[in-house]
Amino acid sequence: MIRIALATMMLVSYCPPANAQSKSTDYTADYQQTALEIYRHLISIRSAAGHGNVPEVANYLADRFRDGGFDDADIHILPQMLSSGEETASLVVRYEGNDSSGREPILLIAHMDVVDALPKEWERDPFTLVEKDGYFFGRGTLDDKFGITTLTTTFLRLKAAGFVPNRDLILGFTGDEESGMETTRSLAYEYRELTDAEYVLNADGGGGFLDHDGNAIAFMIQAAEKTFATFELTIRNQGGHSSLPRPDNAIYELATVLKNIEAYTFPTQTNDITLGYFDKSSSVTPAPFGDAMKRFAANPEDEEALAILRKSPLQNSVTRTTCIATMLSAGHAENALPQSATATVNCRIFPGVEVGEVRAKLFEVAGNDALEIEVGGNSVASPASPINEEITAAVTEAVHKQHPGIPIIPFMAPYGTDGKVMRQAGMPTYGVMGLFIKEDDEFSHGLNERVQVDAFYGALEYWHDMLTDLAGS
Ligand SMILES: [Zn+2]
């Protein structure tokens, strides 16, 4: 899933204090070398759907944890046959604490699979980690072997330093985030006794943004994801020969249905996350959007502000459920009246709204009682996670240590990650990946995926600070 693209579209530079960019360029500490070695090895494994290589990733990581002093009993490779017939796996590793806080564990998630990459289309081999011009290139450098590597290395680093958390920390690495999230559901439900936690930190969502000059602008905590739901809309007809047209026609009727849906706008909605997002983003967003965000956050009934926000596809998506036609198929021969016409309508539903409500609304708006609507699989509503002060404070401290003063902004993603499954299962989830990225560098799923070298090592410090803050005595 695309995690952070779009979010930066309109952010302008926050002016950092003069000494904010203190960069060291030799990354020779043991844990930094370990991180690079793990990253390089993981990138070399083509763990895309259809290649059957995710278990190799899980086994490799399990060995690293064993070598790093984690008890065998705390390392769980969980093989799983996907509905596609492919064998995959997830990995759960528990970092046992001393329980002195008396609190439930923290679950940290990331995914071991990647979207496939075709070597002949890339400038460099996507399955070889290449460092060039201050960047790491390769499939998964960003999505999400970055998350896997930074979390794994942080566990190994803390263990080597003798750190004992005051509550258990659990890693939950999934094996099919990009294709079906079946392993995510297994971790959330079937293996819940291994993964149950007070809350979940997702290393595959949220994160920081840099401007074109590399200055940090803002950091997003992703606390909600819109529900993904796909509807198949079908009109049927008895058909006939096209030389003898009838007044009723499946294609014309479906076209009317779609025009009616196009004309409908779902009602404006807000929650704490979106209001916080508009309020805090306003200071780093240029006119006219920044001002409109501020006004809308103060008064969601400000129609003038809303009209401005609606001109931006991203800001509009944050204010409501959206539905849009994405595919069409109709008819069976050029000289036959169509016996059916079907449109695919994809909706991104505001948290708290049930899929069934949206289906009912589409039917009502369509204005054709003969319309059949089928709901696609995987369309399950996901709640927003309440803003968590403890996490916000830890993120703020860890981020400000490297990028003083930048705004920390709650965010509702219009797309989905493993986080939505965890939220559905009742565990509040926060996307807080430690990466800072320029908008131009957002190539996850695409060609020539890359991450700045500095940002990679910065994320190691960030996760170290986060975990010692949240689970240190
Ligand atoms: Zn991802």
Boltz pocket constraint, residues with backbone or C-beta under 6 A from the ligand:
constraints:
  - pocket:
      binder: B
      contacts: [[A, 1], [A, 3], [A, 111], [A, 143], [A, 144], [A, 177], [A, 204], [A, 417]]
      max_distance: 6.0
